[in-house]
């Protein structure tokens, strides 16, 4: 490392130390503050630079010296029985020493990420404590179950193709389950942070993230109990259905970035059209507001298993339809799958496009056909469980959305 690079790394170490030290100074931390943290980060960088010439013992000795200083700094408070039960500052000091060492080893991106994370975690202490106190047993169970789904089940599944048509990979199927549950759980956590009095706009957005179908059913049932909330229900259901297209784009971008370049513009155009419809519903609503319906735990193992089975069935069905009927058979599968779930058909089509067995232009058309079928299913559901006025209003909105999708399919250049 040349002299200019060394000064650059030491400058970054100083900046990160000042950032964390400023946060500690604002909270009146007893042990270290605005001056101590940058000194510790510089100390770590210097020890690592010396270790590159004299051996790793220099770095180990520097860390041991820092630990000794921490013990000595805490002795007066311990004797006075004023010792703070927390070890946040001490832990942060040790981490920032390591950050300085990372910088000296030219691990700049990693060091900046760690230093920034330390500062954010320290700064968000009140919010994190409030979140922890808000978590009920059911919410904690959701987080534990997501950890089970992602960290326990996923690693032990075989990562190889099995079954007919060689389209079923247990590891990749469950990885998609983790992705879907993760998106839904993110919306659920935001819902718990904000609370049920989230307002119509946030209710629609979170409803789309967690489950647009469940949101549709919840508000449709409420419309029978409270006819005055029909305009509100129309907006929330339309907004949740709009977010579905944003969710589809996120899924495509996460699993097949190359496919996104072809699917993004048409699906984005339909997203914009539904955004216009949602805005129209917002402007015509009566201004009423009510609590968002209680949302279910999206990380339950049973629904995760159901989605895994559904995804596997859709994968097999699309492969079989293409084999027996060609690409025309895929549209029937898209319609049937889209009636109840958009995620499975989206991920199935994405996998086929990734594998090169389906053109990207056909892929996004299948996804839009599934989305239009999903609209029909939601409209029918509202007609069965909701108020007649809500069914009529949503039929008009969804008919406009369906027409927009049909026009897009017919005029978008191939």
C-alpha positions as CSV (number, residue, x, y, z in Angstrom):
1,X,0.0,0.0,0.0
2,X,1.5,3.4,-1.0
3,X,1.6,6.5,1.2
4,X,-1.4,8.1,-0.5
5,X,-3.5,5.0,0.0
6,X,-2.4,4.8,3.7
7,X,-3.5,8.4,4.3
8,X,-6.8,7.7,2.6
9,X,-7.5,4.7,4.7
10,X,-6.6,6.5,7.9
11,X,-8.8,9.4,6.9
12,X,-11.8,7.0,6.4
13,X,-11.0,5.4,9.8
14,X,-11.0,8.9,11.4
15,X,-14.3,9.7,9.7
16,X,-16.1,6.5,10.8
17,X,-14.7,6.9,14.3
18,X,-16.0,10.5,14.5
19,X,-19.4,9.4,13.2
20,X,-19.9,6.7,15.9
21,X,-18.3,8.9,18.5
22,X,-20.7,11.8,17.7
23,X,-23.6,9.4,18.3
24,X,-22.2,8.3,21.6
25,X,-21.5,11.9,22.7
26,X,-25.1,12.8,22.0
27,X,-26.3,10.0,24.4
28,X,-23.8,11.1,27.1
29,X,-22.0,7.8,27.1
30,X,-19.8,7.5,30.2
31,X,-16.9,5.5,28.7
32,X,-16.2,6.9,25.3
33,X,-17.4,9.8,23.0
34,X,-16.5,12.1,20.2
35,X,-12.7,11.9,20.7
36,X,-12.2,8.4,22.0
37,X,-13.9,6.5,19.1
38,X,-11.9,8.0,16.3
39,X,-8.8,7.4,18.3
40,X,-9.8,3.7,18.7
41,X,-10.5,3.3,15.0
42,X,-7.1,5.0,14.1
43,X,-5.4,2.7,16.7
44,X,-6.9,-0.4,15.0
45,X,-5.7,0.9,11.6
46,X,-2.2,1.6,12.9
47,X,-1.9,-1.8,14.5
48,X,-2.9,-3.5,11.3
49,X,-0.4,-1.5,9.3
50,X,2.3,-2.4,11.8
51,X,1.2,-6.0,11.7
52,X,1.8,-6.2,8.0
53,X,5.5,-5.5,8.6
54,X,6.1,-7.1,12.1
55,X,3.6,-9.9,12.3
56,X,0.0,-10.5,13.6
57,X,1.1,-10.3,17.2
58,X,1.1,-6.5,17.0
59,X,-2.6,-6.5,16.1
60,X,-3.3,-9.0,18.9
61,X,-1.4,-6.9,21.4
62,X,-3.3,-3.8,20.4
63,X,-6.6,-5.6,20.9
64,X,-5.4,-6.9,24.3
65,X,-4.3,-3.4,25.2
66,X,-7.8,-2.0,24.3
67,X,-9.5,-4.6,26.4
68,X,-7.2,-3.7,29.3
69,X,-8.2,0.0,28.9
70,X,-11.9,-1.0,28.9
71,X,-11.5,-2.9,32.1
72,X,-9.6,-0.1,33.8
73,X,-12.2,2.4,32.6
74,X,-14.9,0.4,34.2
75,X,-13.2,-0.2,37.5
76,X,-14.2,3.1,39.2
77,X,-17.8,2.7,38.3
78,X,-17.7,-0.9,39.5
79,X,-16.2,0.1,42.9
80,X,-18.9,2.8,43.3
81,X,-21.6,0.3,42.3
82,X,-22.6,2.6,39.5
83,X,-21.7,0.1,36.7
84,X,-24.1,0.3,33.8
85,X,-25.6,-3.1,33.1
86,X,-25.2,-2.6,29.3
87,X,-22.0,-3.2,27.4
88,X,-23.0,-1.3,24.2
89,X,-20.2,1.2,24.3
90,X,-17.6,-1.4,25.1
91,X,-18.7,-3.7,22.3
92,X,-18.8,-0.7,19.9
93,X,-15.3,0.2,20.8
94,X,-14.0,-3.3,20.0
95,X,-15.9,-3.4,16.7
96,X,-14.5,0.0,15.7
97,X,-11.0,-1.2,16.5
98,X,-11.6,-4.0,14.0
99,X,-13.0,-1.5,11.5
100,X,-9.8,0.4,11.6
101,X,-7.9,-2.9,11.0
102,X,-10.1,-3.7,8.0
103,X,-9.3,-0.4,6.5
104,X,-5.6,-0.9,6.8
105,X,-6.1,-4.2,5.1
106,X,-7.9,-2.4,2.2
107,X,-11.3,-3.9,3.0
108,X,-12.8,-0.5,2.6
109,X,-16.3,-1.4,1.6
110,X,-16.7,-3.9,4.4
111,X,-15.3,-1.5,6.9
112,X,-17.6,1.3,5.9
113,X,-20.6,-1.0,5.9
114,X,-19.7,-2.3,9.5
115,X,-19.0,1.2,10.8
116,X,-22.3,2.6,9.3
117,X,-24.2,-0.3,10.8
118,X,-22.7,0.3,14.2
119,X,-23.8,3.9,14.1
120,X,-27.3,3.1,12.9
121,X,-27.8,0.4,15.6
122,X,-26.6,2.8,18.3
123,X,-28.8,5.6,17.1
124,X,-31.9,3.4,16.7
125,X,-31.9,2.2,20.3
126,X,-35.2,3.9,21.3
127,X,-37.0,2.7,18.2
128,X,-35.6,-0.8,18.6
129,X,-36.7,-0.9,22.2
130,X,-40.2,0.3,21.3
131,X,-40.3,-2.4,18.6
132,X,-39.3,-5.1,21.1
133,X,-41.9,-4.0,23.6
134,X,-44.6,-3.9,20.9
135,X,-43.8,-7.5,19.8
136,X,-46.4,-9.9,21.1
137,X,-45.9,-13.6,21.3
138,X,-47.5,-14.0,17.9
139,X,-45.2,-11.5,16.3
140,X,-42.1,-13.1,17.9
141,X,-43.3,-16.4,16.6
142,X,-43.5,-15.0,13.1
143,X,-39.8,-14.0,13.3
144,X,-38.8,-17.3,14.8
145,X,-40.7,-19.2,12.1
146,X,-39.0,-17.2,9.3
147,X,-35.6,-18.1,10.9
148,X,-36.7,-21.7,10.7
149,X,-37.8,-21.4,7.1
150,X,-34.7,-19.6,5.9
151,X,-31.8,-20.7,8.2
152,X,-32.8,-24.3,9.2
153,X,-34.8,-25.8,6.4
154,X,-33.2,-24.2,3.4
155,X,-29.6,-25.3,3.9
156,X,-30.4,-29.0,4.2
157,X,-32.5,-29.3,1.0
158,X,-30.7,-30.9,-2.0
159,X,-29.7,-28.4,-4.7
160,X,-30.4,-30.6,-7.7
161,X,-33.1,-31.2,-10.3
162,X,-35.5,-34.0,-9.7
163,X,-38.8,-35.3,-11.1
164,X,-40.3,-35.2,-14.5
165,X,-39.2,-32.5,-17.0
166,X,-36.2,-31.8,-14.7
167,X,-37.7,-28.5,-13.4
168,X,-38.0,-29.3,-9.7
169,X,-35.1,-28.2,-7.5
170,X,-36.0,-28.5,-3.8
171,X,-33.4,-25.9,-2.7
172,X,-34.5,-23.4,-5.3
173,X,-38.2,-24.0,-4.7
174,X,-37.7,-23.3,-1.0
175,X,-35.5,-20.3,-1.7
176,X,-38.4,-18.8,-3.5
177,X,-40.6,-19.6,-0.5
178,X,-38.0,-17.7,1.7
179,X,-38.2,-14.7,-0.8
180,X,-42.0,-14.6,-0.8
181,X,-42.3,-15.0,3.0
182,X,-39.6,-12.4,3.5
183,X,-41.4,-9.8,1.5
184,X,-44.7,-10.6,3.2
185,X,-43.0,-10.6,6.7
186,X,-41.4,-7.2,5.9
187,X,-44.9,-5.8,5.2
188,X,-46.2,-7.4,8.4
189,X,-43.4,-5.9,10.5
190,X,-44.1,-2.5,9.1
191,X,-47.7,-3.0,9.9
192,X,-46.9,-3.8,13.5
193,X,-44.6,-0.8,13.8
194,X,-47.1,1.6,12.4
195,X,-50.1,0.0,14.0
196,X,-53.6,-0.6,12.7
197,X,-54.4,3.1,12.5
198,X,-52.2,3.4,9.4
199,X,-54.5,5.3,7.1
200,X,-56.0,4.2,3.8
201,X,-52.8,4.7,1.7
202,X,-50.5,2.7,4.0
203,X,-53.2,0.1,4.5
204,X,-53.4,-0.5,0.7
205,X,-49.6,-0.6,0.3
206,X,-49.1,-3.0,3.3
207,X,-52.1,-5.1,2.1
208,X,-50.4,-5.5,-1.3
209,X,-47.1,-6.5,0.4
210,X,-48.6,-9.0,2.8
211,X,-51.5,-10.4,0.7
212,X,-53.7,-8.5,-1.7
213,X,-56.2,-11.3,-1.8
214,X,-56.5,-11.4,2.0
215,X,-56.9,-7.6,2.0
216,X,-59.6,-7.8,-0.6
217,X,-61.5,-10.4,1.5
218,X,-61.1,-8.5,4.7
219,X,-62.4,-5.2,3.4
220,X,-65.2,-6.9,1.4
221,X,-66.5,-8.5,4.5
222,X,-66.3,-5.2,6.4
223,X,-68.3,-3.4,3.7
224,X,-71.3,-5.4,4.7
225,X,-71.0,-4.4,8.3
226,X,-70.2,-0.8,7.6
227,X,-71.7,0.4,4.3
228,X,-70.3,3.9,4.9
229,X,-66.7,2.6,4.3
230,X,-67.4,1.4,0.8
231,X,-65.4,4.2,-0.8
232,X,-62.5,3.5,1.6
233,X,-62.6,-0.2,0.8
234,X,-62.6,0.5,-2.9
235,X,-59.5,2.5,-2.6
236,X,-57.6,0.1,-0.3
237,X,-58.4,-2.9,-2.5
238,X,-57.4,-1.1,-5.6
239,X,-54.2,0.1,-4.0
240,X,-53.4,-3.4,-2.8
241,X,-54.0,-4.7,-6.3
242,X,-51.7,-2.0,-7.7
243,X,-48.9,-3.0,-5.3
244,X,-49.1,-6.5,-6.7
245,X,-47.4,-5.3,-10.0
246,X,-44.7,-3.6,-8.0
247,X,-44.2,-6.9,-6.1
248,X,-44.0,-8.7,-9.4
249,X,-41.3,-6.4,-10.6
250,X,-39.3,-6.9,-7.4
251,X,-39.6,-10.7,-7.7
252,X,-38.4,-10.5,-11.3
253,X,-35.5,-8.2,-10.4
254,X,-34.4,-10.4,-7.5
255,X,-34.5,-13.6,-9.5
256,X,-33.8,-12.6,-13.1
257,X,-32.4,-9.1,-13.6
258,X,-32.0,-9.8,-17.4
259,X,-35.7,-10.6,-17.7
260,X,-36.5,-7.4,-16.0
261,X,-35.2,-5.4,-18.9
262,X,-37.9,-6.9,-21.1
263,X,-40.7,-7.3,-18.5
264,X,-40.2,-4.0,-16.7
265,X,-41.6,-1.6,-19.3
266,X,-44.9,-3.3,-20.0
267,X,-45.5,-4.4,-16.4
268,X,-44.4,-0.9,-15.2
269,X,-47.0,0.6,-17.7
270,X,-49.7,-1.5,-16.2
271,X,-48.5,-0.5,-12.7
272,X,-48.8,3.1,-13.7
273,X,-52.3,2.6,-15.1
274,X,-53.5,1.0,-11.9
275,X,-51.8,3.8,-10.0
276,X,-54.1,6.2,-11.9
277,X,-57.1,4.1,-11.0
278,X,-56.1,4.1,-7.4
279,X,-55.6,7.9,-7.4
280,X,-59.1,8.2,-8.9
281,X,-60.5,6.1,-6.1
282,X,-58.6,8.2,-3.5
283,X,-60.0,11.5,-4.9
284,X,-63.6,10.1,-4.9
285,X,-63.5,8.5,-1.4
286,X,-65.7,10.0,1.3
287,X,-62.8,10.8,3.6
288,X,-63.7,8.2,6.1
289,X,-60.9,6.3,7.9
290,X,-60.9,3.1,10.0
291,X,-58.4,0.7,11.4
292,X,-56.7,-1.7,9.2
293,X,-57.9,-5.3,9.7
294,X,-55.7,-7.5,11.8
295,X,-53.1,-9.2,9.6
296,X,-52.1,-12.8,9.9
297,X,-48.6,-14.2,10.4
298,X,-47.2,-14.6,6.9
299,X,-44.4,-16.9,8.0
300,X,-46.5,-19.7,9.3
301,X,-45.0,-23.0,8.2
302,X,-48.3,-24.3,6.9
303,X,-48.8,-21.5,4.3
304,X,-45.2,-21.8,3.4
305,X,-45.5,-25.5,2.6
306,X,-48.7,-24.8,0.7
307,X,-46.9,-22.2,-1.5
308,X,-44.0,-24.6,-2.0
309,X,-46.4,-27.2,-3.2
310,X,-48.3,-24.7,-5.4
311,X,-45.1,-23.4,-6.9
312,X,-43.9,-27.0,-7.7
313,X,-47.3,-27.8,-9.3
314,X,-47.1,-24.6,-11.4
315,X,-43.6,-25.5,-12.5
316,X,-44.7,-29.0,-13.6
317,X,-47.9,-27.7,-15.2
318,X,-46.0,-25.0,-17.3
319,X,-43.4,-27.6,-18.4
320,X,-46.1,-30.1,-19.3
321,X,-48.3,-27.5,-21.1
322,X,-45.3,-26.3,-23.1
323,X,-44.4,-29.9,-24.0
324,X,-47.9,-31.0,-25.1
325,X,-49.5,-27.8,-26.4
326,X,-46.6,-25.5,-27.0
327,X,-46.6,-21.9,-25.8
328,X,-50.4,-21.6,-26.3
329,X,-50.9,-24.1,-23.4
330,X,-49.0,-21.9,-21.1
331,X,-51.7,-19.2,-21.2
332,X,-54.2,-21.7,-19.7
333,X,-51.8,-22.5,-16.9
334,X,-51.3,-18.7,-16.3
335,X,-55.0,-18.1,-16.0
336,X,-55.6,-21.0,-13.6
337,X,-52.6,-20.1,-11.5
338,X,-53.3,-16.4,-11.5
339,X,-56.8,-16.9,-10.1
340,X,-55.5,-17.4,-6.6
341,X,-51.8,-16.5,-6.6
342,X,-49.5,-14.3,-8.6
343,X,-46.2,-15.2,-7.0
344,X,-46.1,-18.9,-8.1
345,X,-46.7,-18.1,-11.8
346,X,-44.3,-15.2,-11.8
347,X,-41.5,-17.2,-10.4
348,X,-42.3,-20.2,-12.7
349,X,-42.2,-18.0,-15.8
350,X,-39.0,-16.3,-14.5
351,X,-37.3,-19.7,-14.1
352,X,-38.3,-20.7,-17.7
353,X,-37.0,-17.4,-19.1
354,X,-33.8,-17.9,-17.1
355,X,-33.4,-21.4,-18.5
356,X,-33.9,-20.2,-22.0
357,X,-36.9,-22.4,-22.6
358,X,-39.3,-19.4,-22.9
359,X,-38.8,-16.1,-24.7
360,X,-38.9,-13.0,-22.5
361,X,-41.7,-11.4,-24.5
362,X,-43.9,-14.4,-24.0
363,X,-42.9,-14.5,-20.3
364,X,-44.1,-11.1,-19.4
365,X,-47.3,-11.6,-21.4
366,X,-48.1,-14.7,-19.3
367,X,-47.6,-12.8,-16.1
368,X,-50.0,-10.1,-17.3
369,X,-52.6,-12.7,-18.3
370,X,-52.3,-14.2,-14.8
371,X,-52.7,-10.7,-13.3
372,X,-55.9,-10.1,-15.2
373,X,-57.2,-13.5,-14.1
374,X,-56.4,-12.5,-10.5
375,X,-58.5,-9.4,-11.0
376,X,-61.4,-11.5,-12.1
377,X,-61.1,-13.7,-9.1
378,X,-61.0,-10.8,-6.7
379,X,-64.0,-9.2,-8.3
380,X,-65.9,-12.4,-8.0
381,X,-64.8,-12.8,-4.3
382,X,-66.1,-9.3,-3.5
383,X,-69.3,-10.1,-5.2
384,X,-69.8,-13.1,-3.0
385,X,-68.7,-11.8,0.4
386,X,-69.0,-8.0,0.1
387,X,-71.6,-5.3,-0.2
388,X,-73.3,-4.9,-3.6
389,X,-72.3,-1.3,-3.9
390,X,-68.6,-2.2,-3.3
391,X,-68.9,-5.0,-5.8
392,X,-70.3,-2.6,-8.4
393,X,-67.6,0.0,-7.8
394,X,-64.8,-2.5,-7.9
395,X,-66.2,-4.1,-11.0
396,X,-66.0,-0.7,-12.7
397,X,-62.4,-0.1,-11.5
398,X,-61.2,-3.6,-12.3
399,X,-63.0,-3.5,-15.7
400,X,-60.9,-0.4,-16.5
401,X,-57.8,-2.2,-15.3
402,X,-58.6,-5.3,-17.2
403,X,-59.2,-3.2,-20.4
404,X,-55.9,-1.5,-19.9
405,X,-54.1,-4.9,-19.6
406,X,-55.9,-6.3,-22.6
407,X,-55.0,-3.2,-24.7
408,X,-51.4,-3.4,-23.6
409,X,-51.2,-7.1,-24.6
410,X,-52.6,-6.3,-28.1
411,X,-50.6,-3.1,-28.9
412,X,-47.3,-3.7,-27.2
413,X,-44.7,-4.4,-29.9
414,X,-43.4,-7.9,-30.0
